[in-house]
Amino acid sequence: MKLLITGAEGDIADALCRIARESWPDSVIHGSDISGDPWPRLNGFAAVHRLPHATAPDYLSALAALQGRERFAAIVPVTDAELFALGRGAQRDLPLIMLDAAWLDFALDKLETPRWLAAAGLPAPRTKELRAATGEDLPVIVKPRRGHGSRGLEIVRTAARLAAVQLERRDEAIAQEYVGEPEGEFTCCLFRDRASGEIRTIALRRQLQGGITGRATVESIPSIDVLLRAMAAAGDLDGSVNVQLRLLDSGPMVFEINPRFSSTVMMRHRLGFRDFVWAVESRLRGKRPEPWVPPIGTRIFRLSREIVVPPESRSP
């Protein structure tokens, strides 16, 4: 099996490459990135291809040309920009492992996400364009309407700071109701195989380190499982989606949906929740995901790692 994983220089692509090499030892894993830098090859990619940025007008044609040359069995888009472009543009019969356009339309837009949740009858935090926020909305989290990670996030608690932020921000930002406390924050994964109707969920109570999940504990919260399954049904989900929420006295409240494999994909894989493998094998082989039992109480944490590459030997 020959796969292409985009965003090869990022941590998610690194994790997906390692999962693929472990799960399919005979597979050949290629990467792509806007730089085409060979560094990711040191971590297991057989080749790294340069592609234009996903916002460039020639991105889709360049990806189609690469597919024409390499004939990948599957292409796994990793970055939000690529998902946005592929969801909106002609996909040229590419063998993409990603959610359908309906999910991408609302989940890549942090203003549309709570609107979709509310329309589905699910709890959603009050969210509006930053310029429309008033003192009555405080406290709020100000963040970019599009994008991921902790970049551009700020908790605003006073009217004076809100007014200042409204003057300072030049991006398309939103103001979202600040709900719950960090101790009640979960990163969850929801996987559904549309063909078989099989659903898998995992809820990790997490601690952030540098904007990503550094430590997590597997928990079983019935109200979270019910909410995730309701989301899968409401959107007729086919694939894997990352859901971030906080557990309130009234129940779980989703504040963000990432319609892609997230930075905790390796954590989940190590816990037996193999959503990347399930997604690929479902699409390519029609294989149903194997049974999975959450290892409740298991803790998992992330450490950095270093790769040392000696200089190339040279003939005297």
NUVEX-543258 format. One record per residue: residue in one letter; x, y, z of N, C-alpha, C in turn. Coordinates in steps of 0.02 Angstrom, whole numbers, plus 50000, padded with zeros to 5 digits. Each point is the difference from the previous one (the first is absolute). Layout:
residues N
aXYZXYZXYZ/...
end
This chain:
residues 316
m500424994050000499585006050000500445006250000/k499825004749957500395006249994499565005850021/l500215003750051499605005450027500375006749993/l499615005449996500275006850004499695003450060/i500435002750044499785003850058500255007149992/t499555004850001500205007049988500245003250065/g500255006149994500265003650059500564996250034/a500464997249959500504995250024500455002650055/e500085006650005500465002750051499655000950068/g499354998750004499635001150061499964993850045/d499785001150061499974994650049499464994949984/i499455002249969499474995249984500224995349945/a500305002749947500254995849946500544995250025/d500425002350045500514995750030499684994050035/a499475001450039499664994650035499664995249951/l499675002749949499664995749951500504995749962/c500585002849984500514996149966500234994150043/r500115001350064500234994750045499464994750009/i499375002250005499454995150006499964995749938/a500055003149941499954996349938500564994949994/r500615002050017500574995349995499934994250048/e499715001250059499894994650048499434995449978/s499475003049974499394996249985500054996249935/w500355002849951500084996749935500755000049983/p500374995250026500745000049992500235000149928/d499594997549955500204999849929499795006249962/s499705004850034499765006049966500575004749984/v499875004549953500485005249981499665006750015/i500305004050043499685006150023500375006049972/h499655004049961500275006349974499695005850039/g500365005550000499745006150031500005005749950/s499655005350017500025006149960499995006050046/d500295005549976500015006150040500145005849953/i499905006150024500105005749956500755001349988/s500424997450043500725001249991500344994449961/g499724994050003500324994349968500664998250034/d500095002450061500624998850037500084992650013/p500614997449992500114992750010500024997950073/w499985004650049500064998050070499504994650020/p499375000549981499534994750021500204993049978/r500414999449948500224993349978500414996650054/l500315004050043500414997150053499564996450052/n499365001349997499554996950049499564994649969/g500154998049939499654994249973499635001049935/f499915006249976499695000949935500474997649946/a499744996349952500424997649945500195005649953/a499575005049994500135005849958499575005750025/v500235006149987499625006050019499935004349938/h499385001749982499865003849940499805007250018/r500205004649959499815006950011499345001449965/l499535002950037499375002149971499895007450017/p499635003749958499855007050015499575000350064/h499995005950030499565000950057499284998849978/a499594997550044499324998249982499585005949976/t500215006150017499645006049976500215002149930/a500534997049974500245001849933499544997349946/p499925003649945499534997849948500204993449966/d500644998250004500224993849968500064994250048/y499755000750061500074994650049499654993649976/l499375000549981499634994049981500304996649938/s500215004049952500294997049939500684996850016/a500385003050046500654997150019499904993450037/l499504999850044499864993750036499764994749952/a499585001949952499764995149950500574997449957/a500475004549983500574997849959500454995350040/l500095001450065500404995550042499664993150004/q499355000050007499644993650003500074996349933/g499995003649945500084996949935500674996649992/r500525002850031500664997149995500104994250049/e499755000850062500174995250052499474994750012/r499385001449982499464995150008499934997550072/f499895004650045499904998250071499344996350009/a500014995150044499374996650017499555004650041/a500315004450039499625004750042500425006250012/i499655005650004500305006550016499675002550064/v500415001750050499745002250065500175007450010/p499515004549989500135007150012500015001350075/v500495004050022500105001150072499835007150020/t500155005049958499915006950020499305002649986/d499785004850041499345002949991499945003449932/a500535003449978499985003549936499884995149942/e500334994350003499914995049947499294997050002/l499764998750060499324997350006499495005049972/f500115006450014499555005249975500015000149924/a500604999849971500075000249927499704993849968/l500124994250029499754993849971499254999450009/g499735002750054499284999950011499635004549952/r500315005549982499685004849955500144998749927/g500584997149984500214999349931499834993249971/a500104999549934499914993549967500544995350024/q499804994250023500494995450030500334995449949/r499795000549938500344996649945500094992550013/d499504997050031500024992850014500604997950041/l500225004450044500574998250043499774995350055/p500414995150020499824995250052500115002950070/l499585004850019500105003850061499724996550061/i500385000150054499764997650065499835006250041/m499385002349995499805006050036499235000150004/l499745004450042499285000650007499705003349939/d499344999349992499685002949942499925007650008/a499815003349945499985007349998499525002950051/a499464996550015499515002650048500315001050069/w500404995250023500345000750064500535005549997/l500375000249945500525005049994499725007150001/d499425000949969499705006749996499895003150068/f499754996250048499875003050065500564999050050/a500364994549996500504998650051500645004049990/l500145002249940500585004249988499865007450015/d499395001550018499785006950013499745000350072/k500375003450043499835000150071499375004150016/l499775003849951499365003550009499434995449980/e500104995949949499484995549976499934993850044/t500544997950033499984994050042499455000450053/p499975005250042499465000250050499315000749968/r499965003249942499355000549966499764993149978/w500474995949976499814993249980499784995950060/l500375000650055499824996450061499305001950023/a499865006550001499355002350023499444997649953/a500145000149935499494997849952499864992550008/a500504996350024499914992850012499704998650068/g499835005250037499704999250066500514998250054/l500635001649988500534998550048500255006450033/p500244999550062500235006050035500605003249964/a500005006649999500535003749966500145006550037/p500625002150005500165006450033499785005949956/r499795005550032499825006049963500635002549963/t499935001249936500575001949959499775005349950/k500415005149991499855005349952500645003049973/e499935003949947500595003549974500275004750054/l500665000850003500315004050052499715007150001/r499905002849942499775007049998499305000850029/a499634994550005499315000450026499974998650075/a500554998150031500014998450071499935006250042/t499664999450057499915005550047500194997750070/g499995004650046500164998450069499544994750030/e499404999649975499534995050026500204992949984/d500444999249950500224993349979500574997350043/l500325004250039500604998050036499864994950055/p500494995750015500654999349967499954996149934/v500465001449954500004996649935500704997849983/i500044995249955500644998249970500005003049930/v500495004049985500095002849933500494995649963/k499814998049940500434995649961499855000949925/p500474997949957499885000549928499404995849979/r499645002549951499424996249976500214993549967/r500595000149969500264994049968500704998750027/g500224993849996500654998150025499944995550060/h500574997650024499994995450057500575001550046/g500024996550056500525001150049499845006050044/s500495002050040499885005350049500205006949974/r500215000549938500215006449974499415004849996/g500105006150024499485005149994499444999450050/l500074995850052499484999350051500135004650059/e499475002950025500065004350060499354999750039/i500064999250065499415000550043499915007350019/v499425002749984499855007150014499475000450054/r500165003550054499565000150058499715006950015/t500295005349972499765006850016499795003749937/a499545004850010499765004049943500565004149970/a500465002450042500555004049973500454995849955/r500144993950021500434995849958499634997949937/l499354998750004499624998349941500035005649948/a499915006250023500045005749954500685000549968/a500524998750039500685000349974500124994549948/v499774994050015500094994449954499635001449934/q499415002850005499625001649940500365005049955/l500405004450031500405004749961500644996849974/e500294995550039500644997049982499964994749947/r499484995850003499974994349956499825002149929/r500384997549953499865001449929499784993649963/d500044994350035499794993749969499244999250009/e499754994849968499294998450005499904995950064/a499905003550056499984996750065499284999450026/i499924995450047499364999050033500075000750075/a499445001250033499985000150073499524994550022/q500264995350039499604994250021499934999950076/e499414998450022499874999550071500524995650034/y500295002550054500494996050038499614995450047/v500084993549990499614995250038500464995450040/g499784998250060500354995150040500695002250022/e500384995150024500685001250024500474995049967/p500645001749996500494995549967500004992950027/e499854999250065500004993350030499474995449970/g499495003049970499464996149970500054999549925/e500605001049973500075000049927500184993049974/f499674998149946500114993549969500165000949926/t500444995949975500084999249928499744993149983/c499544999749954499654993749984500094998449926/c499954993749985499994997949931499374996049987/l499695001549944499394996549979500144997049932/f499934993449995500094996649936499364996349983/r499795000749938499424996249975500154997449931/d499864993649990500054996949934499294999849971/r499885004349952499325000849974499744993449971/a500424996249966499774993949967499724995050050/s500324999350057499784995050049499595003250057/g500065006650007499665003450055500374999550066/e500604997050000500394999350061500245006850024/i499945001250066500215006250031500494998450056/r500545003950003500494999550055500105007050029/t500045000550066500155006450032500534999150053/i500385005250012500485000150055500015007050029/a500015000550066500015006450034500635000350044/l500425005049988500625000950037499965006550039/r499994999650067500065006150040500725002349994/r500105006249978500675001949981500285006050038/q500665000549997500375005850023500415002649941/l499935006449987500355002949943500725001750019/q500454999149953500695002050006500205003249934/g500125006550001500185003449939499464999949947/g499385000050021499455000349953499764993349974/i500344994550019499784993449978499934995550062/t499684994449991499894995450056500664996950021/g500205001450062500624997250026499884993850043/r499465000150039499824994350042499264998749994/a499814993850005499294998349993499844993650038/t499374999550021499754994150034499374997649966/v499964993649986499404997249968499444999750052/e499435002949983499434999950045499374997649963/s499544997550038499364997849973499455004650029/i499765004549958499485004850021499404998849955/p499474996850025499434998349957499725006049961/s499965005950032499715005849966500435002249941/i500674999050005500435001749943499894995049943/d499964993650017499894995049948499345001149964/v499485001850038499345001449970500055005949953/l500355005350021500075006049958500374998449936/l500564996450006500394998449940499604995849951/r499644995150025499604995949955499445004049967/a499725004950036499495004349971500305004249944/m500625002350009500345003849947500114995749938/a500214993850011500114995449943499364999149960/a499444999150036499364999049966499775006349965/a500085005850033499775006349970500375001749936/g500654998349997500395001649940500124994149955/d499694994250014500124994049960500754999049990/l500375000050055500734999949998500264993749966/d500535000849961500364994449971500755001550006/g500314997550054500705001450010500145002150071/s500555003650010500235001850067499985007550009/v499765002250059499975007250015500215001050073/n500375005450012500225001850067499525005250029/v499774998750061499515004450033500305002450066/q500025006550010500255002850062499425003050040/l499974998350063499435002250041500215000850072/r499565003250038500085000550072499374997250033/l500124996550055499454996950036499745004850053/l499385002249992499685004650046499524996250046/d499735003450049499504996950043499394997949960/s499865003749946499424998549958500154994649948/g500644998149993500194995049950500565002649957/p500204996249950500565002049957499815005649952/m500485004549989499905005649953500585000049951/v499854998849937500515000049947500185007249983/f500665001449998500205006749979500405000049935/e500214994049977500364999849937499974993049970/i499984999849934500014993649964500565000549948/n500454995150000500534999749950499854994249952/p499825001549938499784994849954500594996549965/r500464997450040500614996949974500304995850055/f500554996549983500384996650051500365005350042/s499954999450065500265005250045500684998250027/s500285004650040500684998950027500024994550053/t499414997650022499994994450047499904993349965/v500084999849934499874993849964500464994350022/m500635001650016500454994850024499834997950071/m499805004750042499774998250067499434995049996/r499515001649958499434995449992500224993349974/h500445000049951500234993849970500334995650053/r500405003050043500344996250052499494997150051/l499425003150004499484997650045499544994949966/g500144998449937499594995249964499445003049959/f499925006650005499495003549960500345002049935/r499964995649949500415000649940499605003349943/d499775006050012499545003249952500325001249932/f500655001449997500335000949936500004993449961/v500184994650032500014993549968499294998049979/w499515001150044499314998349984499765003849938/a500175006549997499775004149944500294997749934/v500654998550000500334997849938499744993249979/e499954995350046499794993349981499254999749982/s499615004450028499305000449981499935002449928/r500375005449983499965002949933500304995449947/l500574997050015500364996249949499794992749996/r499804997250057499874992850002499304998250024/g499605005050017499334998750025500004996150065/k500535000750039500084996250062499685003850058/r499604996450039499695003050060500515000750055/p499945005250041500475000750056499914994550051/e500564997850029499964994650049499695002650065/p499734995650041499735002150065500535003550041/w499785004750040500475003850042499675001450067/v500384998850053499765001350068500435005550030/p499725005650021500405005550028500384997750063/p500655001150002500394998350060499915005450053/i499435000050034499835005350046500535000950055/g500185006250012500495001550051500725000149975/t500124997649939500675000049973500235007249988/r500615001550018500295006649989500524999649945/i500055005349962500485000249945500275007149996/f500655000549986500295006749994500495000249942/r500145006249979500415001149941500695002650021/l500524997349968500685002450010500305002049933/s500475004650002500345001849937500514994649984/r500254999849939500504995249982500495003349952/e500594997449998500525002849957500244994749951/i500145002149939500274995649949500685002649980/v500514996150010500695002049982500194996749935/v500255003949954500194997549934500755001349991/p500414994949997500735001149991500145002649929/p500575003249991500175002549933500094994349952/e499865001449937500084994749949500754998349994/s500134993549993500694997949991500245002049931/r500605002249996500295002349936500634995949985/s500094998749937500604996449979500615004550008/p500564997550021500605004150008500265002549932/
end
